[in-house]
């Protein structure tokens, strides 16, 4: 960790930006990417889309994967530049190929959705796996969906549940919702409404709308004592 990185981690954004500025003007791509991200997200400075685009473009063209990923986000959102999904995909791919986990996850999602780039389920699976191997929980949830729905792979409820369990343990709310649903249905895991409802309630608290359709039916099959126990357990685990 550099001195600038430590200052940033400690919340001393002014010091971090001061240190990065000298390096960025000297052509250091990593510093350019850091400054660009700060301008894009208004971290330690006012949001300035023009400067964000300038610094991220310099970093991206120099081959910095974080700069490429963040520049891709500007093109994707149309922030400081006209929306251009093709350019966004190009820079996400560059960053993904350089090993950036967040870019791998985003590229996987784009390839699976097929709305802004041509659909490619095999590539979506490959990039999701690469991101999941680096700990990206949303990619784990997507892998579960691929195995559950047999998209680009053979349908495998057990493998789907395994990926959802990994995502749930990493606090991905959608992964928790799908793992809860799998337990309620007995799909690839033990049929257990108490365990299922527990995950569904955690997912709902985490903001996942995927839990909503399954909660009422899970609650109906439990006794009052079982329901109270699940609620107590979930509250305790969420507070921990």
SVG drawing of the C-alpha trace seen along z (x, -y; Angstrom):
<svg xmlns="http://www.w3.org/2000/svg" viewBox="-50 -21 56 54">
<polyline fill="none" stroke="black" stroke-width="0.4" points="0.0,0.0 1.4,-3.4 1.4,-6.4 -1.4,-7.9 -3.4,-4.7 -3.0,-4.6 -4.2,-8.3 -7.2,-7.4 -8.0,-4.4 -7.7,-6.5 -10.2,-9.0 -7.6,-11.7 -8.8,-12.4 -7.1,-15.7 -3.7,-14.2 -4.3,-11.3 -5.3,-13.6 -2.3,-15.8 0.1,-12.8 -1.7,-11.3 -1.8,-14.6 2.0,-14.8 2.2,-11.2 -0.8,-11.6 0.7,-14.7 3.9,-12.7 2.1,-10.0 1.5,-7.4 -1.6,-5.5 -2.6,-4.2 -2.6,-7.7 -4.6,-8.9 -7.2,-6.2 -7.5,-7.1 -8.0,-10.8 -10.5,-10.1 -12.5,-7.9 -12.5,-10.6 -13.9,-13.2 -16.4,-10.7 -17.7,-9.8 -17.1,-13.2 -14.7,-11.7 -12.7,-14.4 -13.5,-16.8 -16.7,-18.1 -18.0,-15.8 -16.5,-16.9 -17.4,-14.6 -15.1,-16.4 -12.1,-15.8 -13.2,-12.3 -13.4,-11.5 -10.0,-13.1 -8.1,-11.3 -9.8,-7.9 -9.2,-8.1 -5.5,-8.7 -5.3,-5.8 -7.3,-3.5 -5.3,-4.1 -2.2,-3.5 -3.5,0.0 -4.6,-0.5 -7.5,2.0 -9.2,-0.1 -9.1,-3.1 -10.5,-1.0 -13.3,0.3 -14.2,-3.1 -14.1,-4.7 -16.4,-1.9 -18.8,-2.9 -18.9,-6.5 -19.7,-5.3 -22.3,-2.9 -24.1,-5.6 -23.5,-8.5 -21.7,-10.4 -19.5,-13.2 -19.7,-11.5 -22.5,-10.3 -23.8,-6.9 -21.9,-4.3 -22.5,-0.7 -20.1,0.6 -17.3,-1.5 -18.4,-0.5 -18.2,3.2 -14.8,2.6 -13.2,1.1 -14.9,3.6 -13.4,6.4 -10.0,4.8 -10.1,4.6 -11.6,8.1 -8.8,9.5 -6.3,7.8 -7.9,9.5 -10.1,6.9 -12.8,8.8 -15.5,6.1 -15.1,5.7 -15.3,9.4 -18.6,9.4 -20.0,6.5 -19.0,8.0 -20.6,11.3 -23.9,9.5 -23.8,7.7 -23.1,10.8 -25.9,12.7 -28.5,9.9 -27.7,9.4 -29.4,6.0 -26.4,3.8 -24.0,6.4 -24.7,9.7 -25.7,12.4 -23.1,15.1 -24.0,17.4 -20.7,19.4 -18.7,16.2 -21.0,15.0 -20.4,18.2 -16.6,17.9 -16.4,14.3 -18.7,14.9 -16.5,17.8 -13.4,15.6 -15.1,13.0 -16.4,15.5 -13.0,17.0 -11.9,13.5 -14.7,13.3 -17.3,11.3 -20.6,12.4 -22.9,11.2 -21.0,13.3 -21.6,16.3 -25.3,15.6 -25.3,15.3 -23.5,18.7 -26.3,20.2 -28.9,18.8 -27.0,20.2 -27.0,23.7 -30.6,23.3 -31.9,22.2 -29.6,24.3 -28.2,21.2 -25.0,22.2 -24.5,25.2 -26.4,28.4 -29.1,27.8 -27.7,28.7 -29.8,27.7 -27.1,28.9 -24.4,26.7 -26.8,23.8 -27.5,24.1 -23.7,24.4 -23.1,21.1 -26.0,19.4 -24.7,20.7 -21.3,19.1 -23.0,15.8 -25.2,15.9 -22.3,16.4 -20.7,13.4 -23.8,11.3 -25.2,11.0 -28.9,10.4 -30.1,12.0 -27.9,15.1 -29.6,15.3 -33.0,15.1 -32.3,17.8 -30.7,20.1 -33.8,19.6 -36.1,20.4 -34.1,23.5 -34.5,24.7 -38.2,24.1 -38.5,26.0 -35.9,28.7 -34.1,27.9 -30.5,29.1 -30.5,28.7 -32.5,30.1 -36.2,29.3 -36.3,27.1 -38.8,24.2 -37.2,22.9 -33.8,22.6 -35.3,21.3 -37.4,18.6 -34.3,17.5 -32.4,16.8 -35.4,15.2 -35.8,12.8 -32.1,11.9 -32.4,11.3 -35.4,9.0 -33.6,7.0 -30.7,6.7 -32.9,5.3 -33.6,8.2 -37.0,8.2 -36.4,11.8 -37.4,12.9 -40.9,11.4 -42.7,14.1 -41.4,16.9 -41.9,15.5 -45.7,15.8 -45.8,19.5 -42.8,20.3 -44.5,18.6 -47.8,20.4 -46.3,23.9 -44.6,23.1 -46.1,23.2 -46.2,20.1 -43.3,21.4 -41.3,22.2 -41.9,18.8 -41.0,17.0 -37.8,19.1 -36.8,18.2 -37.5,14.5 -35.4,14.6 -32.5,16.4 -32.6,14.1 -32.6,11.0 -29.6,12.4 -27.6,13.3 -28.3,10.0 -27.2,8.0 -24.0,10.0"/>
</svg>
